[in-house]
């Protein structure tokens, strides 16, 4: 990555606006893709970024770790013998550990996991697990045998390479899991302090993650509806609760064959016990919209906005057909408020131009597939020179319709008796009622709510924020590698998901920090760029007193310096060695 600037004149004065860009190959061309708009990089912007960094991670660490006491040391050095050893990744783990400490998770783990007879504090092992998941997601074996010794985390935690092994990491998982509730409660309070996050509106969604292996020791590992398109594997379901801004508050793990609607009671009770009930609004998708759940929410006085199943649209066909009452709440999106005749709920009828185009394209695609398959099957029947059994043909028809369910109802298909050698012929016709309803309902969807003091725009915008929960799942799966799960025991699976959750807390904290510093919302780009900042041991052979070893941090280049400046981070220049290797005479000189 590198810096580019654009000069613009305003009121007779030239302004230089900086961008952080990277080269990306698209086909046969290389283009410059903007990573972040840095603005003018003026003094005011720098002060704001540093103030946020000070509030989040505190002042840079000084004497204890980064001051080796040799600032005023002067000795003659043999230039020919200078060399560099022990190069390690520094920038990404330094940032991750700063976030870990900024969320006060280090202090909390030290309190929850007090020192005992163990040689290595469990609080440090928790930091290793979460930082590794945040920076380079991998197995505990990979952390112990490869990743840890390639990073400067050993220096930052003052924990030697030989102290981190897979067995100790596994035991660290066991100790951390026992304090899941305390960790979630602490993070809720801390994110409110740092980012002024409100938890009056909670977004809830469910996903699944699959296992490699049989997971026979885990009773929660079951086959069910797989969002990962792996029905061949056992899985568990994860219900995640995030705030309106997408900051995670808590989660629960359910058996892999649990229907979404059966998770709502448990998650609502858990979250309300932790955060209170007054003023809470629950927003979930249509998977939770069972009649029992809606009745329970209404009877207990809980406020909600829930997506309704597509099948319920027909009950509100009159609202769709009438032209009056629609209001534009967003470009290409119109809504209309009506009442549910049976429950007296507020029903928000929505229609989206983009969604209409998408659903129409899907109907057309599946219709063409069915037409082509039916025409091929009809041609085979017509070419047959012997009598055919209709049963296998009907099974083929069933497979065709099952593979293209979205347009299956559009076709009326029959096998009619005929004088041809096969004994019958295949005929099909289009269902006009399907086309009429598709033209009316494509792009339309329903929301149900018992909130009466919000406008139609507020209700719709609140529901659309559910994409924050969906984005959280994408980050868990694509960036933090929560899937596949290789652990076979139930407690280790639970601990693995907890570590991923804590890593996502760091991810979301960095994302919100970036946004406030004007650096976009791509933490992985920041981490990859800062990972190129390394620490090295510089060996300086002296003229008469042996050699001096200095553990130094490389100076950032212009692009890295711009990122650090916007984030308000000041990197150290040197780190203290565990065993200083300065000659006695040279130090006293």
GILINJO-V958737 format. One record per run of one state. SS is the DSSP state (h for helix, s for strand, l for the rest). FROM is the first residue (numbers start at 0). TO is the last residue. If there is no record, write none. Layout:
[[SS | FROM | TO] [SS | FROM | TO]]
//
This chain:
[[l | 0 | 0] [s | 1 | 9] [l | 10 | 11] [s | 12 | 25] [l | 26 | 27] [s | 28 | 38] [l | 39 | 41] [h | 42 | 56] [l | 57 | 61] [h | 62 | 65] [l | 66 | 75] [s | 76 | 76] [l | 77 | 77] [h | 78 | 80] [l | 81 | 81] [s | 82 | 88] [l | 89 | 89] [h | 90 | 101] [l | 102 | 103] [h | 104 | 111] [l | 112 | 120] [h | 121 | 134] [l | 135 | 138] [h | 139 | 149] [s | 150 | 150] [l | 151 | 151] [h | 152 | 156] [l | 157 | 159] [h | 160 | 162] [l | 163 | 164] [h | 165 | 176] [l | 177 | 178] [h | 179 | 194] [l | 195 | 199] [s | 200 | 210] [l | 211 | 220] [s | 221 | 221] [l | 222 | 233] [s | 234 | 242] [l | 243 | 246] [s | 247 | 254] [l | 255 | 258] [h | 259 | 274] [l | 275 | 279] [s | 280 | 283] [l | 284 | 284] [h | 285 | 287] [l | 288 | 289] [h | 290 | 298] [l | 299 | 301] [s | 302 | 306] [l | 307 | 308] [h | 309 | 320] [l | 321 | 325] [s | 326 | 329] [l | 330 | 331] [s | 332 | 338] [l | 339 | 344] [s | 345 | 351] [h | 352 | 382] [l | 383 | 388] [h | 389 | 402] [l | 403 | 403] [h | 404 | 409] [s | 410 | 416] [l | 417 | 422] [s | 423 | 429] [l | 430 | 430] [h | 431 | 440] [l | 441 | 442] [s | 443 | 448] [l | 449 | 454] [h | 455 | 463] [l | 464 | 465] [h | 466 | 478] [l | 479 | 483] [s | 484 | 484] [l | 485 | 488] [h | 489 | 516] [l | 517 | 521] [h | 522 | 529] [l | 530 | 532] [s | 533 | 541] [l | 542 | 545] [s | 546 | 552] [l | 553 | 556] [h | 557 | 566] [l | 567 | 572] [s | 573 | 574] [l | 575 | 582] [h | 583 | 587] [l | 588 | 588]]
//
